[in-house]
């Protein structure tokens, strides 16, 4: 009898130790590609379609909610929280790169390039959406709204996992991202992803229907920055 009770208690203890809580962000990719940097042709490479094709990585990542409550993620790109994120913005996330040096961690600076003059003022949104879909290997008949690539806010329920994807062109960027990363081909790098939600003054920022939805369903507006539990290496290619 005592042995039975001991086994039950031990099993409950083990199950309790294995139970997770909070939000967990994970990068699915095994690596992220980058062309070997050539600073002489920096801006020319940014607009070159072949370079963009070779240097592209579609990044897949997932967010899992292990909490008992559901969260509304308020992606306020005009707030202080987002302004402190100095990485490269991809779909609903920010990616950072780090030098892999012994006993030292150094974040790699993302630099933003020259203005893009290829988009006409009256068609910036449609041209950008079309390019995003093309870079993510979707059909031109697919609508951007259906795929949720517009950096919009979202809800994650208890015990739910949401998948996301975005793309980067390294190290030169592309006409959409218009940014480049200072890599050294002789140095090892890794990449980390973060996601954020800003609850600061959200009642003044969100529409009445959204506020009603949050209240009626008992959602909590999440506040903070979540770092991916893993980093993946940057792989240089010719």
Backbone as numpy.savetxt, mean C-alpha at the origin, in Angstrom:
# Nx Ny Nz CAx CAy CAz Cx Cy Cz
-8.71 -38.50 36.09 -9.55 -37.29 36.09 -8.68 -36.03 36.09
-7.65 -36.07 36.95 -6.75 -34.92 37.03 -6.01 -34.73 35.71
-5.62 -35.85 35.09 -4.93 -35.77 33.80 -5.83 -35.17 32.72
-7.11 -35.52 32.75 -8.07 -34.99 31.77 -8.22 -33.49 31.93
-8.35 -33.04 33.17 -8.47 -31.60 33.44 -7.22 -30.87 32.99
-6.06 -31.47 33.27 -4.79 -30.86 32.88 -4.69 -30.70 31.37
-5.11 -31.75 30.64 -5.06 -31.70 29.17 -5.99 -30.63 28.63
-7.19 -30.52 29.21 -8.16 -29.50 28.76 -7.60 -28.11 29.00
-7.05 -27.88 30.18 -6.47 -26.57 30.52 -5.31 -26.25 29.59
-4.47 -27.26 29.31 -3.33 -27.06 28.42 -3.78 -26.69 27.01
-4.81 -27.38 26.52 -5.35 -27.09 25.18 -5.91 -25.67 25.10
-6.65 -25.27 26.13 -7.20 -23.92 26.16 -6.10 -22.88 26.20
-5.03 -23.17 26.94 -3.89 -22.24 27.02 -3.21 -22.08 25.67
-3.02 -23.21 24.98 -2.38 -23.18 23.66 -3.23 -22.42 22.66
-4.54 -22.67 22.68 -5.45 -21.96 21.78 -5.46 -20.47 22.06
-5.39 -20.12 23.35 -5.36 -18.71 23.74 -4.10 -18.03 23.27
-2.97 -18.76 23.32 -1.70 -18.19 22.87 -1.68 -17.98 21.36
-2.35 -18.87 20.62 -2.34 -18.79 19.17 -3.32 -17.75 18.63
-4.27 -17.33 19.42 -5.28 -16.38 18.95 -4.64 -15.01 18.73
-4.90 -14.44 17.57 -4.36 -13.13 17.23 -5.40 -12.06 17.50
-4.91 -10.83 17.61 -5.82 -9.69 17.68 -5.20 -8.53 16.93
-5.99 -7.48 16.74 -5.51 -6.32 16.01 -5.60 -6.49 14.51
-4.97 -5.57 13.79 -4.95 -5.59 12.33 -3.57 -6.00 11.85
-3.55 -6.83 10.83 -2.27 -7.34 10.31 -2.18 -7.08 8.82
-1.08 -6.46 8.41 -0.83 -6.13 7.01 0.32 -7.00 6.50
0.14 -7.58 5.32 1.17 -8.48 4.80 1.34 -8.28 3.30
2.60 -8.25 2.85 2.92 -8.20 1.42 2.93 -9.63 0.89
2.23 -9.88 -0.21 2.15 -11.22 -0.78 3.34 -11.51 -1.70
3.84 -10.50 -2.40 4.96 -10.69 -3.32 6.18 -11.25 -2.60
6.97 -12.02 -3.35 8.25 -12.52 -2.83 9.37 -11.50 -2.99
9.22 -10.62 -3.99 10.22 -9.57 -4.23 9.59 -8.46 -5.06
10.31 -7.35 -5.18 9.88 -6.22 -6.01 11.01 -5.90 -6.98
10.68 -5.76 -8.26 11.68 -5.57 -9.29 12.11 -4.12 -9.43
13.37 -3.94 -9.84 13.88 -2.62 -10.18 14.94 -2.78 -11.26
14.89 -1.92 -12.26 15.99 -1.88 -13.22 17.24 -1.36 -12.53
18.39 -1.76 -13.04 19.64 -1.20 -12.51 19.65 0.28 -12.81
19.84 1.14 -11.80 19.69 2.59 -12.01 20.73 3.18 -12.94
20.29 4.13 -13.74 21.16 4.88 -14.64 20.75 6.34 -14.53
21.46 7.10 -13.72 21.06 8.49 -13.42 21.18 9.41 -14.63
21.94 9.02 -15.64 22.12 9.89 -16.80 20.82 10.07 -17.57
20.00 9.02 -17.60 18.76 9.07 -18.40 17.52 9.02 -17.52
17.59 9.67 -16.38 16.53 9.55 -15.38 15.16 9.90 -15.93
14.99 11.12 -16.43 13.66 11.56 -16.85 13.25 10.95 -18.18
14.21 10.65 -19.05 13.87 9.98 -20.30 13.30 8.60 -20.03
13.90 7.90 -19.08 13.43 6.56 -18.75 12.04 6.57 -18.14
11.70 7.65 -17.44 10.40 7.75 -16.80 9.27 7.70 -17.83
9.51 8.23 -19.02 8.47 8.30 -20.04 8.60 7.22 -21.11
9.56 6.33 -20.96 9.78 5.29 -21.96 8.90 4.08 -21.67
8.07 3.67 -22.64 7.10 2.61 -22.39 7.77 1.25 -22.15
8.86 0.96 -22.87 9.55 -0.32 -22.69 10.18 -0.39 -21.29
10.78 0.71 -20.86 11.36 0.76 -19.52 10.28 0.57 -18.47
9.15 1.22 -18.66 8.04 1.07 -17.71 7.54 -0.37 -17.65
7.50 -1.03 -18.79 7.03 -2.42 -18.82 7.99 -3.34 -18.08
9.28 -3.18 -18.34 10.28 -4.06 -17.73 10.42 -3.82 -16.23
10.26 -2.58 -15.81 10.52 -2.23 -14.41 9.28 -2.33 -13.53
8.16 -2.74 -14.10 6.90 -2.75 -13.36 6.78 -3.95 -12.44
6.30 -3.70 -11.23 5.90 -4.77 -10.31 4.48 -4.50 -9.85
3.59 -5.47 -10.03 2.25 -5.38 -9.44 2.35 -5.93 -8.02
2.11 -5.07 -7.06 2.26 -5.45 -5.66 0.90 -5.84 -5.10
0.83 -7.03 -4.53 -0.39 -7.53 -3.89 -0.16 -7.58 -2.39
-1.11 -7.05 -1.64 -0.99 -7.06 -0.18 -2.37 -7.25 0.44
-2.39 -7.73 1.68 -3.67 -8.01 2.33 -3.69 -7.44 3.73
-4.90 -7.07 4.16 -5.14 -6.54 5.50 -6.15 -7.45 6.18
-5.79 -7.98 7.35 -6.66 -8.89 8.10 -7.03 -8.27 9.44
-8.32 -8.35 9.77 -8.83 -7.81 11.03 -9.10 -8.95 12.01
-8.25 -9.09 13.01 -8.41 -10.14 14.01 -9.22 -9.66 15.23
-9.62 -8.40 15.23 -10.38 -7.87 16.36 -11.85 -8.29 16.27
-12.56 -8.09 17.37 -13.99 -8.42 17.42 -14.85 -7.29 16.87
-14.25 -6.15 16.57 -15.01 -5.02 16.03 -14.61 -4.72 14.59
-15.49 -4.03 13.90 -15.26 -3.65 12.51 -14.78 -2.21 12.44
-13.93 -1.92 11.45 -13.33 -0.60 11.34 -13.67 0.07 10.01
-13.87 1.39 10.10 -13.96 2.23 8.91 -12.60 2.89 8.72
-12.00 2.71 7.54 -10.71 3.33 7.25 -10.96 4.63 6.49
-10.66 5.74 7.15 -10.86 7.06 6.58 -9.54 7.54 5.98
-9.43 7.45 4.66 -8.20 7.83 3.98 -8.23 9.32 3.67
-7.87 10.12 4.66 -7.85 11.57 4.52 -6.47 12.01 4.04
-6.37 12.32 2.74 -5.08 12.67 2.16 -4.71 14.14 2.39
-5.56 14.85 3.11 -5.26 16.25 3.42 -4.94 16.45 4.90
-4.93 15.38 5.66 -4.68 15.46 7.09 -3.20 15.38 7.44
-2.90 15.65 8.69 -1.52 15.65 9.18 -0.92 14.26 9.17
-1.74 13.26 9.46 -1.23 11.89 9.52 -0.64 11.46 8.18
-1.37 11.74 7.09 -0.87 11.36 5.77 0.33 12.21 5.36
0.34 13.47 5.77 1.44 14.36 5.39 2.77 13.90 5.96
2.73 13.10 7.01 3.97 12.59 7.61 4.46 11.31 6.95
3.68 10.77 6.00 4.09 9.57 5.29 4.87 9.98 4.04
6.17 9.73 4.05 7.03 10.24 2.98 7.50 9.16 2.01
6.74 8.08 1.91 7.08 7.03 0.96 6.42 7.26 -0.38
6.32 6.20 -1.17 5.70 6.25 -2.49 4.27 5.72 -2.39
3.30 6.55 -2.72 1.89 6.16 -2.58 1.48 5.24 -3.73
0.92 4.07 -3.35 0.28 3.20 -4.33 -1.17 3.05 -3.87
-1.92 2.16 -4.47 -3.34 2.07 -4.17 -3.61 1.86 -2.69
-4.13 2.89 -2.01 -4.56 2.84 -0.62 -3.44 2.45 0.35
-2.20 2.64 -0.07 -1.06 2.28 0.79 0.14 3.13 0.42
1.18 3.04 1.24 2.44 3.73 0.99 3.56 2.71 1.10
4.49 2.75 0.16 5.60 1.81 0.18 6.90 2.53 0.51
7.71 1.91 1.36 9.00 2.45 1.77 10.10 1.48 1.38
11.29 2.04 1.15 12.45 1.22 0.81 13.56 1.48 1.82
14.27 0.41 2.18 15.31 0.51 3.20 16.61 -0.11 2.69
17.72 0.56 3.03 19.03 -0.02 2.77 19.28 -1.14 3.77
19.77 -2.26 3.25 20.09 -3.39 4.11 21.57 -3.32 4.48
21.86 -2.63 5.58 23.23 -2.49 6.05 23.37 -3.10 7.43
24.56 -3.57 7.75 24.80 -4.25 9.01 24.59 -3.30 10.19
23.73 -3.73 11.12 23.47 -2.99 12.36 22.96 -1.57 12.12
22.38 -1.34 10.95 21.90 0.01 10.65 20.74 -0.07 9.68
19.74 0.76 9.91 18.58 0.82 9.02 18.45 2.23 8.48
18.43 2.36 7.18 18.35 3.68 6.55 17.24 3.69 5.50
16.29 4.60 5.68 15.20 4.72 4.72 15.69 5.44 3.46
15.27 4.93 2.31 15.67 5.53 1.03 14.66 6.61 0.65
15.18 7.75 0.26 14.31 8.89 -0.05 13.65 8.71 -1.42
12.37 9.02 -1.47 11.63 9.04 -2.73 11.65 10.47 -3.26
12.10 10.65 -4.49 12.19 11.99 -5.08 11.16 12.12 -6.20
10.52 13.27 -6.23 9.49 13.51 -7.24 10.07 14.31 -8.39
9.76 13.88 -9.62 10.40 14.40 -10.80 9.70 15.59 -11.42
9.95 15.77 -12.70 9.43 16.91 -13.45 7.93 16.76 -13.67
7.20 17.86 -13.87 5.76 17.75 -14.14 5.51 16.96 -15.42
4.39 16.31 -15.46 4.03 15.51 -16.64 3.17 16.35 -17.58
3.69 16.60 -18.77 2.98 17.44 -19.73 2.21 16.63 -20.77
2.18 15.30 -20.60 1.50 14.46 -21.59 -0.01 14.42 -21.43
-0.50 14.73 -20.21 -1.94 14.70 -19.96 -2.56 16.06 -20.28
-3.63 16.05 -21.06 -4.35 17.29 -21.34 -5.24 17.64 -20.15
-5.38 18.92 -19.81 -6.14 19.33 -18.62 -7.54 18.74 -18.53
-8.24 18.63 -19.67 -9.62 18.16 -19.64 -9.75 16.64 -19.59
-8.65 15.94 -19.71 -8.74 14.47 -19.74 -7.76 13.81 -18.78
-7.30 14.56 -17.77 -6.33 14.01 -16.83 -6.87 12.78 -16.13
-8.10 12.88 -15.60 -8.67 11.77 -14.82 -8.84 10.52 -15.67
-9.44 10.68 -16.86 -9.70 9.51 -17.70 -8.40 8.91 -18.22
-7.43 9.74 -18.60 -6.14 9.24 -19.06 -5.42 8.49 -17.96
-5.45 9.04 -16.76 -4.78 8.40 -15.63 -5.41 7.06 -15.31
-6.74 7.02 -15.27 -7.44 5.76 -14.98 -7.12 4.70 -16.02
-7.08 5.10 -17.28 -6.78 4.16 -18.36 -5.37 3.60 -18.21
-4.44 4.46 -17.83 -3.05 4.01 -17.66 -2.91 3.08 -16.46
-3.62 3.41 -15.38 -3.58 2.55 -14.19 -4.08 1.16 -14.53
-5.21 1.08 -15.24 -5.77 -0.22 -15.63 -4.80 -1.00 -16.52
-4.17 -0.29 -17.44 -3.22 -0.94 -18.35 -2.02 -1.47 -17.59
-1.49 -0.67 -16.64 -0.32 -1.09 -15.88 -0.62 -2.27 -14.96
-1.89 -2.41 -14.56 -2.29 -3.53 -13.71 -2.80 -4.73 -14.52
-2.62 -4.64 -15.85 -2.97 -5.75 -16.76 -4.47 -6.04 -16.80
-5.29 -4.98 -16.70 -6.73 -5.15 -16.84 -7.18 -4.71 -18.23
-8.33 -5.22 -18.64 -8.90 -4.86 -19.93 -9.30 -3.39 -19.95
-9.22 -2.79 -21.12 -9.60 -1.38 -21.26 -11.09 -1.17 -21.06
-11.88 -2.25 -21.11 -13.33 -2.14 -20.90 -13.70 -2.16 -19.42
-12.72 -2.47 -18.57 -12.98 -2.50 -17.12 -13.03 -1.08 -16.59
-13.95 -0.82 -15.67 -14.06 0.52 -15.10 -13.23 0.63 -13.83
-12.61 1.76 -13.65 -11.76 2.00 -12.48 -12.55 1.93 -11.19
-13.81 2.38 -11.23 -14.63 2.42 -10.02 -14.92 1.01 -9.50
-15.20 0.09 -10.43 -15.50 -1.29 -10.03 -14.32 -1.97 -9.36
-13.11 -1.57 -9.74 -11.91 -2.19 -9.19 -11.39 -1.47 -7.96
-11.98 -0.34 -7.62 -11.63 0.39 -6.40 -10.16 0.79 -6.38
-9.69 1.44 -7.46 -8.32 1.92 -7.51 -8.24 3.43 -7.31
-9.23 4.00 -6.67 -9.26 5.45 -6.54 -8.89 5.92 -5.14
-8.13 5.09 -4.41 -7.65 5.48 -3.08 -8.77 5.87 -2.14
-9.92 5.21 -2.24 -11.07 5.58 -1.43 -11.04 4.90 -0.07
-11.84 5.42 0.85 -11.98 4.83 2.17 -12.70 3.49 2.06
-12.59 2.68 3.10 -13.21 1.35 3.04 -13.53 0.85 4.45
-14.27 -0.25 4.51 -14.65 -0.88 5.78 -14.06 -2.28 5.82
-13.51 -2.66 6.96 -13.05 -4.03 7.16 -13.74 -4.59 8.40
-14.47 -5.69 8.21 -15.24 -6.28 9.29 -14.39 -7.20 10.14
-14.92 -7.57 11.28 -14.24 -8.50 12.18 -13.97 -9.83 11.47
-12.75 -10.34 11.64 -12.33 -11.62 11.04 -12.41 -11.61 9.52
-12.23 -10.45 8.93 -12.26 -10.33 7.47 -10.86 -10.02 6.96
-10.57 -10.52 5.75 -9.32 -10.20 5.07 -9.63 -9.52 3.75
-9.02 -8.37 3.52 -9.19 -7.63 2.27 -7.88 -7.67 1.49
-7.99 -7.85 0.19 -6.81 -7.86 -0.68 -6.76 -6.57 -1.50
-5.55 -6.09 -1.73 -5.33 -4.86 -2.48 -4.20 -5.11 -3.48
-4.14 -4.24 -4.49 -3.01 -4.29 -5.40 -2.71 -2.90 -5.93
-1.47 -2.70 -6.27 -1.01 -1.46 -6.88 0.24 -1.79 -7.67
0.85 -0.79 -8.28 2.05 -1.08 -9.05 3.10 0.01 -8.82
4.36 -0.36 -9.04 5.46 0.59 -8.99 6.37 0.32 -10.18
7.01 1.38 -10.65 8.07 1.27 -11.65 9.35 1.77 -11.00
10.30 0.89 -10.83 11.53 1.25 -10.13 12.73 1.12 -11.07
13.71 2.04 -10.91 13.72 3.12 -9.91 13.23 4.46 -10.44
12.79 4.51 -11.75 12.55 5.79 -12.39 11.15 6.35 -12.20
10.21 5.53 -11.78 8.83 6.01 -11.74 8.20 5.91 -13.12
7.11 6.63 -13.32 6.40 6.62 -14.59 5.57 7.89 -14.66
4.90 8.16 -15.80 4.13 9.41 -15.91 3.02 9.57 -14.89
2.54 8.46 -14.29 1.49 8.56 -13.29 2.08 8.88 -11.92
3.06 8.08 -11.50 3.65 8.28 -10.18 4.62 9.45 -10.17
5.32 9.67 -11.29 6.18 10.83 -11.43 7.18 10.93 -10.28
7.81 9.81 -9.94 8.75 9.79 -8.82 9.83 8.76 -9.09
10.99 8.95 -8.47 12.05 7.96 -8.59 12.70 7.73 -7.24
13.40 6.60 -7.14 14.03 6.20 -5.89 15.53 6.09 -6.12
16.31 6.63 -5.20 17.77 6.61 -5.34 18.34 5.27 -4.89
18.51 4.36 -5.83 19.10 3.06 -5.55 20.55 3.03 -6.00
21.34 2.23 -5.32 22.71 1.91 -5.72 22.74 0.43 -6.07
23.18 0.10 -7.26 23.12 -1.29 -7.73 23.96 -2.24 -6.88
24.91 -1.70 -6.11 25.78 -2.53 -5.28 25.28 -2.67 -3.85
24.09 -2.16 -3.58 23.52 -2.21 -2.23 22.25 -3.05 -2.23
22.01 -3.74 -1.14 20.78 -4.53 -1.00 19.69 -3.67 -0.36
18.45 -3.84 -0.86 17.32 -3.06 -0.36 16.14 -3.99 -0.07
15.27 -3.50 0.80 14.02 -4.21 1.07 12.87 -3.20 1.05
11.66 -3.71 0.89 10.47 -2.85 0.80 9.47 -3.21 1.88
8.81 -2.17 2.40 7.78 -2.32 3.43 6.57 -1.50 3.01
5.38 -1.97 3.36 4.14 -1.25 3.02 3.45 -0.80 4.30
2.84 0.37 4.26 2.02 0.85 5.36 0.64 1.25 4.84
-0.36 1.15 5.71 -1.70 1.67 5.43 -2.10 2.56 6.60
-2.91 3.56 6.33 -3.27 4.50 7.38 -4.77 4.77 7.38
-5.24 5.27 8.52 -6.60 5.79 8.63 -6.57 6.94 9.63
-7.27 8.02 9.31 -7.22 9.23 10.13 -8.62 9.55 10.67
-8.76 9.47 11.98 -10.07 9.76 12.59 -10.19 11.21 13.05
-9.14 12.01 12.84 -9.15 13.40 13.28 -10.25 14.18 12.57
-11.16 14.74 13.34 -12.25 15.57 12.79 -13.02 14.88 11.66
-13.14 13.56 11.74 -13.78 12.84 10.63 -15.25 13.22 10.47
-15.90 13.65 11.55 -17.31 14.03 11.46 -17.51 15.29 10.62
-16.46 16.08 10.50 -16.53 17.28 9.66 -16.10 16.99 8.23
-15.46 15.83 8.02 -14.89 15.51 6.72 -15.79 14.60 5.88
-16.55 13.73 6.56 -17.33 12.72 5.85 -18.76 13.17 5.60
-19.39 12.60 4.60 -20.77 12.96 4.26 -21.74 12.41 5.30
-22.94 12.95 5.33 -23.96 12.50 6.29 -24.32 11.02 6.11
-24.50 10.54 4.85 -24.80 9.11 4.70 -23.70 8.20 5.24
-22.45 8.57 5.02 -21.35 7.74 5.53 -21.33 7.77 7.05
-21.53 8.94 7.64 -21.56 9.04 9.11 -22.70 8.21 9.69
-23.84 8.23 9.01 -24.99 7.44 9.46 -24.68 5.94 9.37
-24.01 5.55 8.30 -23.62 4.14 8.13 -22.68 3.70 9.24
-21.71 4.54 9.58 -20.77 4.23 10.65 -21.50 4.07 11.98
-22.40 5.01 12.25 -23.14 4.98 13.52 -24.09 3.78 13.60
-24.85 3.55 12.53 -25.87 2.51 12.54 -25.27 1.12 12.69
-24.10 0.91 12.11 -23.48 -0.41 12.12 -22.43 -0.59 13.22
-22.23 0.45 14.00 -21.29 0.35 15.11 -19.83 0.23 14.69
-19.49 0.81 13.52 -18.10 0.78 13.08 -17.27 1.75 13.91
-16.01 1.43 14.06 -15.07 2.34 14.71 -14.16 2.92 13.65
-13.99 4.24 13.66 -13.09 4.88 12.70 -11.66 4.67 13.20
-10.91 3.90 12.45 -9.55 3.55 12.88 -8.64 4.76 12.76
-7.71 4.87 13.71 -6.73 5.96 13.65 -5.33 5.38 13.85
-4.47 5.62 12.89 -3.09 5.18 13.02 -2.52 4.67 11.71
-1.25 4.27 11.80 -0.53 3.73 10.64 -0.16 2.28 10.94
-0.46 1.39 10.01 -0.16 -0.03 10.16 0.99 -0.39 9.23
2.03 -0.99 9.78 3.17 -1.44 8.98 3.00 -2.91 8.63
3.46 -3.27 7.44 3.39 -4.68 7.05 4.28 -5.51 7.98
3.82 -6.71 8.27 4.57 -7.58 9.18 5.84 -8.12 8.52
5.93 -7.97 7.21 7.10 -8.48 6.50 7.66 -7.43 5.56
8.92 -7.60 5.23 9.57 -6.84 4.18 10.02 -7.81 3.10
10.05 -7.32 1.86 10.48 -8.18 0.75 11.67 -7.52 0.06
12.57 -8.31 -0.50 13.77 -7.74 -1.13 13.47 -7.06 -2.46
14.29 -6.06 -2.78 14.27 -5.44 -4.10 15.24 -6.20 -4.98
14.76 -6.65 -6.14 15.57 -7.47 -7.05 15.93 -6.65 -8.28
17.23 -6.44 -8.50 17.68 -5.67 -9.66 17.70 -6.55 -10.91
17.22 -5.99 -12.02 17.21 -6.69 -13.30 17.81 -5.80 -14.37
18.27 -6.40 -15.45 18.85 -5.65 -16.58 17.74 -5.03 -17.42
